[in-house]
Amino acid sequence: MGITSILLLLSGVALFLFGMSLMGDGLKRVAGNKLEPVLYRLTNTPLKGILLGAGVTAIIQSSSATTVMVVGFVNSGMMKVSQAIGIIMGANIGTSITGWILCLSYVEGSEGIAQLLSTATISAIVAIIGIIFKMFIKKAAYRNVGEIMLGFSILMTGMQTMSSSVAVLKENPRFINGLTMFSNPAMGILIGILITAVLQSASASVGILQALSVTGTISFATALPVIMGIGVGAACPVLLSAIGTNNNGRRTALIYLLNDLFGMIFWSVAFYSIHAAVHFSFMDIKMGAVQIALLNTVFRTATILVLMPFIKWIERFVFWLVKDSEEEQEELADFELLEERFLAYPAIAINQSHKAMNGMAKKARKNIFRAFSLMEHYSQEKYQKIQEKENLIDKYEDRLGAYLMQLTGKEMSVVQSMQLSKFLHTISDFERLGDHAVNVSQVAQELYEKKISFSEDAQYELEVLENALQEIMDLTVYAFCEDNLESAVKVEPLRELIAILCDELKLRHITRLRNGECKLKQGFAFNDLLNNLERIAAHCSNIAVAMIELEAEEFDTHEYLRSVKGLKNANYSEQFEFYENKYDINSYKKVKKKA
C-alpha cells in the first residue's frame, strides 16, 4: 500500500467524519429544541428511556452526543441518574443504526434498476437535491434538510473513498497476516478501543471496519473483538464531557463506560469459553458490510437486554464508585426533609422547613465567604465552586418555595401562620445573598483577568468592611437558625454602620482617583464591589427584621425600621457605638496590630 493509497484512505476518513458531523448537525437543527424536553420528560420507566435513547441517537447519529446531553441534564438537576441509565442504554443501541445506513454505500450495479440503486447514483441525486435546498431556498427548514442531504452524500463518498483505497490490500500477504492478530481477542479489543478513542466516534470505527471488509479478509473472529472494543473507546468523549460537572454528572458519564465495559467482559468470557469447548464453525466466515452492521447491532442489543434487569444495581454501583462528600450528603438530607406526607401535619412540615432553610442559610453564608477569599487568592476552581453552590441555593429556593406554598392551604394556628410568613419573607433574601456572592466572584475574576490591583489603602479599607460583613452574616445566620432574637437585634445597627462605611469608602476612592493614586478601571470595580457588599448587609437586615416582627406580632417592616432609627433607644445606640469603634477605619489597623 503506497503513500497515495494511504492519503486516499485518510481523505476518505476525513470526508466520512465531516459528512457524519454535517448530517448530525442538520438533524439536530430540524428537530429544533424538541429533543431536550422529550429526553428528560419521557423517562419515567427504564423501557421508555431505552426506546427514547435509541430513537434520539438514531436521529442525531451519535451515542456520545446523546449521552453528553444527558450528562448536562443530570448535572443541572433536571434529570435523575436513574432516568439517565435507560437513555444511555438506548443510545448504545441507536448508534448501530449508522452501520446500516453505511451499507447503502455498497449497493452496486451496472445497468437497469441496479444502476439506479448504486452508491454513485444515490449520492449524486441526494447531493443535487441537497445543494438546491441549501443554496436556493430561503426557508430555514428546507436549508437544514439540504444540509442533512449534503452530509449524507459526503458520508457516502467518504465510505467509497475508504473502500477503494483499501481494495488493493486483498492481494497483499502482509496485510492479511496483520489481520490475523485481530483474531486474538485481546489484540482486537485493544485495536477497537484505540481507533475509537482517537476518532471519538463508534460509528466511524464501524465504518472503517466495513470499509476493510471489501478486501474479503475480515472474518467473524476478526470483527467481533474489534466491535467489542469500539464501545469502550466511544466512552472517551463522554468521560471528557464530565470534567467540571458535579458528582451526578460524573456518575452519568461513568454509566456509559460501564455498559460497554460490561458487554466487552461478559461476552468475551461467555462467548470464548463456549468456543473453546465446542469450536464454532462460523469463526472463519468472511464478513461483509451488512454482516458487520448486523453483528454490531446484535452485540449492543444483547448487552442491553442482559443489563436491563439490573438498572437499580447499576445506579447503586455508580453511587458507590463516586461518593458524595459530607457537605453533599448534607445537601441531599436537607431536600429529603421536605417530605410531602408531612404537609398534612403543619407543625412537622414547618419544623422540617426550618431545618432545610438552616442548610440554605449556612450555604449562602459560606458562598459569600468563598467570594471574599477569592478577592485575595483567585483560582478558577474556587470561582467555579461559587457558581455551582449558587445553583444549589437556587434549588433550595425552588424546593422550599414550592413546599411552603403548598402549606399555605392547610389549616394552621396563628403562630404557625406567622412562622410560615417569616419563611416566605426570608427565603428570597437568602437566595439574593447567593446572587451577591456570585457578583463578588465576578469582580474578583475581572480583577484577576485584567491584572487590576487596588491600592494598599483600598485593600485595607475593604478588609475592614469585609470583616464587618462576616460578622453581620454570622449574626444573621445564627439568629435565624437558633431563633435567637438577641442576635437579631444586633443586625440592624451593624447594617447601618456598614452602609455608612460604604459611603465613606466611595468618597475616599474618589479622592484617590483625583490625586492619581488609582485609575478609572480600578474605580469601577471598587464601586461595583461596594454596592454588592452594601446589599449583602441590607438582606441580612431584612431577615433579622422579619424575625423581630414575628415576635412582636407586627408585620410593617418600614414602620419598625423608622421607629428604631428615630428613637435611637439606648440598646440600639449602644450597639451602634460598639460597632463604630470596632470597625473604625482610622484605628482598625492599630487595633489589629496590637491583637
Disulfide bonds with the S-S distance in Angstrom:
none
